[in-house]
Amino acid sequence: MEEIGIVKSTTGAFAKVSVPRKSVCEGCTAGTCKPDEQSMEIDAVNKAGAKAGQKVRVVIKSYTYLKGSILVYGIPAIALIAGAVLGKEIFSHQFKNIDPDILSAIFGFGLFLIAFLGIKIWSLTAEKKTETKPVIEEIINE
C-alpha cells in the first residue's frame, strides 16, 4: 500500500507525514494514525532522508496491513463467537438457574472485550518496533 504525503517534522530516523484521509480509516482502532479533518498524521521510518515540507511516497508493507486487519477485525469476531459457544454449551451446565442465551451473550461480549484489551496492549508494544511502521521510500520532486 502506498501513500503520497508531506513531511511535517523529523526526529532522528523517523518522520511525521501528513497523508490524505481515506474512507477505510473511519472505523480503524489501531491508533497508529492521528486523524484530522482532511488528512492524518503517520509516523514513518525516514529511509529517504526527507526533510519537513517535502512531498514523499510512503509504503506500508502489505503483510503489516493484512496483519493489522486480522488483529482489528478477525480476532474480536472469533472471540465473540467462541465466548458465545462456550457460554451456551459449557457454562450453561454449571449455572443451571441462568438462561443459556444470557450466558452466551455475557461470555461472548466478555471475550470480545478481552480480545480488544489484548490487541490494545499488543499494539502499544508493536508501536515501538520499526518493522511494523510505514517507510518513506522516496522524495517526490515536482
Backbone as JSON Lines, residues from 0, in Angstrom:
{"i":0,"aa":"M","n":[0.84,-1.16,0.0],"ca":[0.0,0.0,0.0],"c":[0.9,1.24,0.0]}
{"i":1,"aa":"E","n":[0.61,2.16,-0.88],"ca":[1.42,3.38,-0.98],"c":[0.56,4.6,-0.75]}
{"i":2,"aa":"E","n":[1.15,5.6,-0.14],"ca":[0.5,6.88,0.09],"c":[1.47,7.99,-0.3]}
{"i":3,"aa":"I","n":[0.93,9.1,-0.76],"ca":[1.72,10.29,-1.03],"c":[1.36,11.3,0.05]}
{"i":4,"aa":"G","n":[2.38,11.86,0.68],"ca":[2.12,12.81,1.76],"c":[3.22,13.85,1.87]}
{"i":5,"aa":"I","n":[3.06,14.74,2.83],"ca":[4.02,15.81,3.07],"c":[4.59,15.64,4.47]}
{"i":6,"aa":"V","n":[5.92,15.7,4.56],"ca":[6.6,15.56,5.84],"c":[6.33,16.8,6.68]}
{"i":7,"aa":"K","n":[5.83,16.58,7.9],"ca":[5.55,17.68,8.82],"c":[6.75,17.98,9.72]}
{"i":8,"aa":"S","n":[7.4,16.92,10.19],"ca":[8.58,17.09,11.05],"c":[9.4,15.8,11.04]}
{"i":9,"aa":"T","n":[10.66,15.93,11.44],"ca":[11.53,14.76,11.54],"c":[12.16,14.71,12.93]}
{"i":10,"aa":"T","n":[12.36,13.5,13.41],"ca":[13.01,13.27,14.7],"c":[13.88,12.04,14.56]}
{"i":11,"aa":"G","n":[15.18,12.23,14.44],"ca":[16.08,11.1,14.28],"c":[15.79,10.34,13.0]}
{"i":12,"aa":"A","n":[15.54,9.04,13.12],"ca":[15.28,8.19,11.95],"c":[13.8,8.16,11.58]}
{"i":13,"aa":"F","n":[12.97,8.95,12.24],"ca":[11.53,8.93,11.99],"c":[11.03,10.29,11.51]}
{"i":14,"aa":"A","n":[9.87,10.27,10.85],"ca":[9.25,11.5,10.37],"c":[7.74,11.39,10.54]}
{"i":15,"aa":"K","n":[7.12,12.52,10.77],"ca":[5.66,12.6,10.81],"c":[5.21,13.08,9.44]}
{"i":16,"aa":"V","n":[4.37,12.27,8.79],"ca":[3.92,12.56,7.43],"c":[2.42,12.74,7.43]}
{"i":17,"aa":"S","n":[1.96,13.81,6.8],"ca":[0.53,14.08,6.66],"c":[0.08,13.52,5.31]}
{"i":18,"aa":"V","n":[-0.88,12.58,5.36],"ca":[-1.41,11.96,4.14],"c":[-2.91,12.17,4.08]}
{"i":19,"aa":"P","n":[-3.5,12.19,2.86],"ca":[-4.95,12.36,2.74],"c":[-5.7,11.24,3.45]}
{"i":20,"aa":"R","n":[-6.76,11.6,4.11],"ca":[-7.58,10.63,4.83],"c":[-8.42,9.82,3.84]}
{"i":21,"aa":"K","n":[-8.52,8.52,4.08],"ca":[-9.29,7.62,3.23],"c":[-10.56,7.2,3.94]}
{"i":22,"aa":"S","n":[-11.53,6.69,3.2],"ca":[-12.79,6.24,3.81],"c":[-12.58,5.0,4.68]}
{"i":23,"aa":"V","n":[-11.55,4.18,4.37],"ca":[-11.3,2.99,5.18],"c":[-10.78,3.33,6.56]}
{"i":24,"aa":"C","n":[-10.38,4.57,6.78],"ca":[-9.84,4.98,8.08],"c":[-10.93,5.21,9.12]}
{"i":25,"aa":"E","n":[-12.17,5.3,8.69],"ca":[-13.26,5.66,9.59],"c":[-13.37,4.75,10.81]}
{"i":26,"aa":"G","n":[-13.32,3.44,10.61],"ca":[-13.54,2.52,11.73],"c":[-12.28,1.96,12.35]}
{"i":27,"aa":"C","n":[-11.13,2.44,11.96],"ca":[-9.86,1.89,12.44],"c":[-9.65,2.22,13.91]}
{"i":28,"aa":"T","n":[-9.18,1.23,14.67],"ca":[-8.88,1.45,16.08],"c":[-7.41,1.15,16.38]}
{"i":29,"aa":"A","n":[-6.59,1.05,15.35],"ca":[-5.19,0.69,15.55],"c":[-4.44,1.73,16.36]}
{"i":30,"aa":"G","n":[-4.78,2.98,16.18],"ca":[-4.15,4.03,16.97],"c":[-2.8,4.5,16.46]}
{"i":31,"aa":"T","n":[-2.36,4.03,15.31],"ca":[-1.07,4.45,14.79],"c":[-1.15,5.77,14.05]}
{"i":32,"aa":"C","n":[-2.31,6.16,13.61],"ca":[-2.51,7.42,12.89],"c":[-3.29,8.38,13.78]}
{"i":33,"aa":"K","n":[-3.12,9.65,13.52],"ca":[-3.88,10.66,14.23],"c":[-4.74,11.39,13.22]}
{"i":34,"aa":"P","n":[-6.02,10.95,13.07],"ca":[-6.87,11.54,12.03],"c":[-7.18,13.01,12.29]}
{"i":35,"aa":"D","n":[-7.23,13.77,11.22],"ca":[-7.56,15.19,11.23],"c":[-8.8,15.34,10.36]}
{"i":36,"aa":"E","n":[-9.17,16.54,10.01],"ca":[-10.33,16.77,9.15],"c":[-10.14,16.12,7.77]}
{"i":37,"aa":"Q","n":[-9.13,16.56,7.03],"ca":[-8.92,16.08,5.67],"c":[-7.7,15.17,5.53]}
{"i":38,"aa":"S","n":[-6.86,15.1,6.56],"ca":[-5.65,14.28,6.47],"c":[-5.4,13.59,7.79]}
{"i":39,"aa":"M","n":[-4.41,12.71,7.79],"ca":[-3.99,12.06,9.02],"c":[-2.48,12.06,9.09]}
{"i":40,"aa":"E","n":[-1.97,11.96,10.28],"ca":[-0.53,12.02,10.5],"c":[-0.02,10.62,10.79]}
{"i":41,"aa":"I","n":[1.0,10.21,10.04],"ca":[1.58,8.88,10.2],"c":[3.03,9.03,10.64]}
{"i":42,"aa":"D","n":[3.43,8.21,11.62],"ca":[4.84,8.12,11.98],"c":[5.48,7.1,11.07]}
{"i":43,"aa":"A","n":[6.52,7.51,10.34],"ca":[7.16,6.62,9.37],"c":[8.67,6.63,9.54]}
{"i":44,"aa":"V","n":[9.3,5.52,9.15],"ca":[10.76,5.44,9.14],"c":[11.25,6.29,7.97]}
{"i":45,"aa":"N","n":[12.16,7.22,8.24],"ca":[12.64,8.16,7.23],"c":[13.84,7.58,6.48]}
{"i":46,"aa":"K","n":[13.6,6.55,5.7],"ca":[14.66,5.87,4.94],"c":[15.25,6.77,3.85]}
{"i":47,"aa":"A","n":[14.43,7.65,3.29],"ca":[14.88,8.51,2.18],"c":[15.57,9.78,2.67]}
{"i":48,"aa":"G","n":[15.56,10.04,3.97],"ca":[16.19,11.24,4.5],"c":[15.43,12.52,4.17]}
{"i":49,"aa":"A","n":[14.12,12.44,4.17],"ca":[13.29,13.6,3.82],"c":[13.32,14.64,4.93]}
{"i":50,"aa":"K","n":[13.07,15.88,4.53],"ca":[13.03,16.99,5.47],"c":[11.61,17.57,5.48]}
{"i":51,"aa":"A","n":[11.31,18.36,6.5],"ca":[9.98,18.95,6.66],"c":[9.6,19.75,5.42]}
{"i":52,"aa":"G","n":[8.36,19.57,4.96],"ca":[7.84,20.28,3.81],"c":[7.98,19.53,2.49]}
{"i":53,"aa":"Q","n":[8.76,18.45,2.46],"ca":[8.95,17.71,1.21],"c":[7.8,16.71,1.0]}
{"i":54,"aa":"K","n":[7.48,16.52,-0.28],"ca":[6.46,15.55,-0.67],"c":[7.14,14.19,-0.81]}
{"i":55,"aa":"V","n":[6.55,13.15,-0.2],"ca":[7.19,11.84,-0.17],"c":[6.19,10.73,-0.5]}
{"i":56,"aa":"R","n":[6.77,9.58,-0.86],"ca":[5.99,8.35,-1.09],"c":[6.22,7.44,0.11]}
{"i":57,"aa":"V","n":[5.14,7.12,0.81],"ca":[5.2,6.28,1.99],"c":[4.64,4.91,1.65]}
{"i":58,"aa":"V","n":[5.38,3.86,2.0],"ca":[4.97,2.49,1.7],"c":[4.66,1.76,3.01]}
{"i":59,"aa":"I","n":[3.49,1.14,3.03],"ca":[3.1,0.28,4.15],"c":[3.12,-1.14,3.61]}
{"i":60,"aa":"K","n":[3.92,-2.0,4.24],"ca":[4.03,-3.38,3.77],"c":[2.67,-4.06,3.82]}
{"i":61,"aa":"S","n":[2.36,-4.82,2.79],"ca":[1.05,-5.48,2.72],"c":[0.89,-6.48,3.86]}
{"i":62,"aa":"Y","n":[2.0,-7.1,4.27],"ca":[1.96,-8.04,5.39],"c":[1.52,-7.31,6.66]}
{"i":63,"aa":"T","n":[2.05,-6.14,6.91],"ca":[1.71,-5.36,8.09],"c":[0.24,-4.93,8.03]}
{"i":64,"aa":"Y","n":[-0.21,-4.5,6.85],"ca":[-1.59,-4.08,6.67],"c":[-2.54,-5.25,6.9]}
{"i":65,"aa":"L","n":[-2.22,-6.42,6.34],"ca":[-3.05,-7.61,6.49],"c":[-3.08,-8.07,7.94]}
{"i":66,"aa":"K","n":[-1.92,-8.08,8.57],"ca":[-1.83,-8.49,9.97],"c":[-2.65,-7.56,10.86]}
{"i":67,"aa":"G","n":[-2.58,-6.27,10.6],"ca":[-3.37,-5.29,11.36],"c":[-4.86,-5.5,11.16]}
{"i":68,"aa":"S","n":[-5.26,-5.78,9.93],"ca":[-6.68,-6.0,9.64],"c":[-7.21,-7.24,10.35]}
{"i":69,"aa":"I","n":[-6.41,-8.3,10.34],"ca":[-6.82,-9.53,11.02],"c":[-6.92,-9.29,12.52]}
{"i":70,"aa":"L","n":[-5.95,-8.56,13.07],"ca":[-6.0,-8.28,14.5],"c":[-7.2,-7.44,14.89]}
{"i":71,"aa":"V","n":[-7.46,-6.4,14.13],"ca":[-8.52,-5.46,14.48],"c":[-9.91,-6.05,14.23]}
{"i":72,"aa":"Y","n":[-10.07,-6.84,13.18],"ca":[-11.4,-7.36,12.84],"c":[-11.57,-8.85,13.15]}
{"i":73,"aa":"G","n":[-10.59,-9.65,12.82],"ca":[-10.73,-11.1,12.92],"c":[-10.71,-11.64,14.33]}
{"i":74,"aa":"I","n":[-9.74,-11.25,15.13],"ca":[-9.6,-11.78,16.48],"c":[-10.82,-11.45,17.35]}
{"i":75,"aa":"P","n":[-11.3,-10.2,17.38],"ca":[-12.51,-9.93,18.18],"c":[-13.74,-10.71,17.7]}
{"i":76,"aa":"A","n":[-13.88,-10.9,16.4],"ca":[-15.02,-11.66,15.88],"c":[-14.94,-13.12,16.32]}
{"i":77,"aa":"I","n":[-13.76,-13.7,16.26],"ca":[-13.58,-15.08,16.7],"c":[-13.83,-15.19,18.2]}
{"i":78,"aa":"A","n":[-13.33,-14.21,18.96],"ca":[-13.53,-14.22,20.41],"c":[-15.02,-14.12,20.76]}
{"i":79,"aa":"L","n":[-15.76,-13.29,20.04],"ca":[-17.2,-13.15,20.28],"c":[-17.92,-14.48,20.06]}
{"i":80,"aa":"I","n":[-17.61,-15.14,18.95],"ca":[-18.26,-16.42,18.63],"c":[-17.84,-17.5,19.63]}
{"i":81,"aa":"A","n":[-16.54,-17.58,19.93],"ca":[-16.05,-18.59,20.87],"c":[-16.67,-18.39,22.25]}
{"i":82,"aa":"G","n":[-16.75,-17.14,22.71],"ca":[-17.35,-16.87,24.01],"c":[-18.82,-17.24,24.04]}
{"i":83,"aa":"A","n":[-19.52,-16.96,22.96],"ca":[-20.94,-17.29,22.9],"c":[-21.15,-18.8,22.96]}
{"i":84,"aa":"V","n":[-20.33,-19.54,22.22],"ca":[-20.44,-21.0,22.21],"c":[-20.07,-21.57,23.58]}
{"i":85,"aa":"L","n":[-18.98,-21.08,24.17],"ca":[-18.57,-21.55,25.5],"c":[-19.65,-21.27,26.54]}
{"i":86,"aa":"G","n":[-20.2,-20.07,26.5],"ca":[-21.24,-19.7,27.46],"c":[-22.46,-20.58,27.37]}
{"i":87,"aa":"K","n":[-22.87,-20.88,26.15],"ca":[-24.11,-21.67,25.98],"c":[-23.87,-23.16,26.18]}
{"i":88,"aa":"E","n":[-22.8,-23.68,25.62],"ca":[-22.6,-25.13,25.63],"c":[-21.91,-25.66,26.89]}
{"i":89,"aa":"I","n":[-21.01,-24.9,27.47],"ca":[-20.24,-25.42,28.61],"c":[-20.74,-24.83,29.93]}
{"i":90,"aa":"F","n":[-20.8,-23.52,30.02],"ca":[-21.13,-22.89,31.29],"c":[-22.62,-22.94,31.62]}
{"i":91,"aa":"S","n":[-23.48,-23.22,30.66],"ca":[-24.91,-23.33,30.96],"c":[-25.19,-24.57,31.82]}
{"i":92,"aa":"H","n":[-24.3,-25.57,31.78],"ca":[-24.47,-26.76,32.61],"c":[-24.07,-26.48,34.06]}
{"i":93,"aa":"Q","n":[-23.16,-25.53,34.26],"ca":[-22.71,-25.19,35.61],"c":[-23.64,-24.17,36.28]}
{"i":94,"aa":"F","n":[-24.26,-23.31,35.49],"ca":[-25.18,-22.3,36.0],"c":[-26.59,-22.63,35.5]}
{"i":95,"aa":"K","n":[-27.19,-23.66,36.09],"ca":[-28.47,-24.18,35.6],"c":[-29.64,-23.21,35.8]}
{"i":96,"aa":"N","n":[-29.52,-22.3,36.78],"ca":[-30.63,-21.38,37.04],"c":[-30.6,-20.11,36.18]}
{"i":97,"aa":"I","n":[-29.6,-19.99,35.29],"ca":[-29.49,-18.82,34.4],"c":[-29.79,-19.28,32.97]}
{"i":98,"aa":"D","n":[-30.53,-18.46,32.25],"ca":[-30.88,-18.75,30.86],"c":[-29.61,-18.92,30.01]}
{"i":99,"aa":"P","n":[-29.49,-20.01,29.24],"ca":[-28.29,-20.25,28.42],"c":[-28.01,-19.14,27.4]}
{"i":100,"aa":"D","n":[-29.06,-18.49,26.91],"ca":[-28.85,-17.39,25.95],"c":[-28.21,-16.18,26.62]}
{"i":101,"aa":"I","n":[-28.57,-15.92,27.86],"ca":[-27.95,-14.82,28.6],"c":[-26.49,-15.14,28.88]}
{"i":102,"aa":"L","n":[-26.2,-16.37,29.28],"ca":[-24.8,-16.77,29.49],"c":[-24.0,-16.67,28.2]}
{"i":103,"aa":"S","n":[-24.63,-17.04,27.1],"ca":[-23.98,-16.95,25.8],"c":[-23.61,-15.5,25.5]}
{"i":104,"aa":"A","n":[-24.52,-14.57,25.74],"ca":[-24.26,-13.15,25.49],"c":[-23.18,-12.61,26.42]}
{"i":105,"aa":"I","n":[-23.26,-12.97,27.7],"ca":[-22.27,-12.48,28.67],"c":[-20.87,-12.96,28.31]}
{"i":106,"aa":"F","n":[-20.71,-14.25,28.06],"ca":[-19.39,-14.79,27.74],"c":[-18.91,-14.32,26.36]}
{"i":107,"aa":"G","n":[-19.82,-14.18,25.41],"ca":[-19.44,-13.69,24.09],"c":[-18.89,-12.28,24.15]}
{"i":108,"aa":"F","n":[-19.64,-11.38,24.78],"ca":[-19.17,-9.99,24.89],"c":[-17.98,-9.87,25.83]}
{"i":109,"aa":"G","n":[-17.91,-10.74,26.83],"ca":[-16.75,-10.74,27.72],"c":[-15.46,-11.06,26.99]}
{"i":110,"aa":"L","n":[-15.48,-12.14,26.22],"ca":[-14.28,-12.49,25.44],"c":[-13.99,-11.45,24.36]}
{"i":111,"aa":"F","n":[-15.03,-10.85,23.82],"ca":[-14.88,-9.78,22.83],"c":[-14.1,-8.6,23.43]}
{"i":112,"aa":"L","n":[-14.47,-8.18,24.63],"ca":[-13.77,-7.08,25.3],"c":[-12.35,-7.46,25.69]}
{"i":113,"aa":"I","n":[-12.16,-8.7,26.16],"ca":[-10.81,-9.16,26.5],"c":[-9.92,-9.16,25.26]}
{"i":114,"aa":"A","n":[-10.47,-9.56,24.11],"ca":[-9.7,-9.55,22.86],"c":[-9.28,-8.13,22.51]}
{"i":115,"aa":"F","n":[-10.18,-7.16,22.64],"ca":[-9.83,-5.77,22.35],"c":[-8.75,-5.26,23.3]}
{"i":116,"aa":"L","n":[-8.85,-5.6,24.57],"ca":[-7.81,-5.19,25.52],"c":[-6.46,-5.8,25.16]}
{"i":117,"aa":"G","n":[-6.47,-7.08,24.78],"ca":[-5.24,-7.74,24.36],"c":[-4.64,-7.09,23.12]}
{"i":118,"aa":"I","n":[-5.47,-6.72,22.17],"ca":[-5.0,-6.07,20.95],"c":[-4.41,-4.7,21.27]}
{"i":119,"aa":"K","n":[-5.03,-3.97,22.19],"ca":[-4.52,-2.65,22.58],"c":[-3.15,-2.78,23.23]}
{"i":120,"aa":"I","n":[-3.0,-3.75,24.12],"ca":[-1.7,-3.98,24.77],"c":[-0.66,-4.38,23.74]}
{"i":121,"aa":"W","n":[-1.03,-5.27,22.82],"ca":[-0.1,-5.69,21.77],"c":[0.3,-4.5,20.89]}
{"i":122,"aa":"S","n":[-0.67,-3.65,20.54],"ca":[-0.37,-2.52,19.66],"c":[0.57,-1.51,20.32]}
{"i":123,"aa":"L","n":[0.49,-1.38,21.64],"ca":[1.42,-0.49,22.34],"c":[2.86,-0.99,22.26]}
{"i":124,"aa":"T","n":[3.04,-2.31,22.32],"ca":[4.4,-2.85,22.2],"c":[4.86,-2.88,20.75]}
{"i":125,"aa":"A","n":[3.95,-3.15,19.82],"ca":[4.31,-3.21,18.4],"c":[4.6,-1.82,17.84]}
{"i":126,"aa":"E","n":[4.04,-0.78,18.47],"ca":[4.24,0.59,18.02],"c":[5.71,0.99,18.08]}
{"i":127,"aa":"K","n":[6.46,0.37,18.96],"ca":[7.88,0.71,19.15],"c":[8.79,-0.01,18.15]}
{"i":128,"aa":"K","n":[8.28,-1.0,17.45],"ca":[9.08,-1.76,16.5],"c":[9.09,-1.07,15.14]}
{"i":129,"aa":"T","n":[10.27,-0.93,14.56],"ca":[10.36,-0.25,13.26],"c":[9.87,-1.11,12.11]}
{"i":130,"aa":"E","n":[9.88,-2.45,12.24],"ca":[9.45,-3.29,11.13],"c":[7.94,-3.22,10.89]}
{"i":131,"aa":"T","n":[7.18,-2.71,11.84],"ca":[5.74,-2.58,11.65],"c":[5.34,-1.18,11.21]}
{"i":132,"aa":"K","n":[6.28,-0.28,11.11],"ca":[5.97,1.11,10.74],"c":[6.04,1.31,9.23]}
{"i":133,"aa":"P","n":[5.29,2.28,8.73],"ca":[5.42,2.67,7.31],"c":[6.82,3.21,7.05]}
{"i":134,"aa":"V","n":[7.25,3.16,5.79],"ca":[8.59,3.61,5.41],"c":[8.51,4.66,4.31]}
{"i":135,"aa":"I","n":[9.27,5.74,4.46],"ca":[9.36,6.74,3.4],"c":[10.36,6.21,2.39]}
{"i":136,"aa":"E","n":[9.88,5.83,1.22],"ca":[10.73,5.21,0.21],"c":[11.44,6.23,-0.67]}
{"i":137,"aa":"E","n":[10.75,7.34,-1.01],"ca":[11.39,8.32,-1.89],"c":[10.8,9.7,-1.69]}
{"i":138,"aa":"I","n":[11.61,10.67,-2.06],"ca":[11.18,12.07,-2.07],"c":[10.69,12.37,-3.47]}
{"i":139,"aa":"I","n":[9.52,12.98,-3.57],"ca":[8.94,13.29,-4.87],"c":[9.21,14.76,-5.19]}
{"i":140,"aa":"N","n":[9.92,14.97,-6.28],"ca":[10.23,16.34,-6.72],"c":[9.21,16.79,-7.74]}
{"i":141,"aa":"E","n":[8.67,17.97,-7.55],"ca":[7.71,18.49,-8.51],"c":[8.22,19.75,-9.17]}
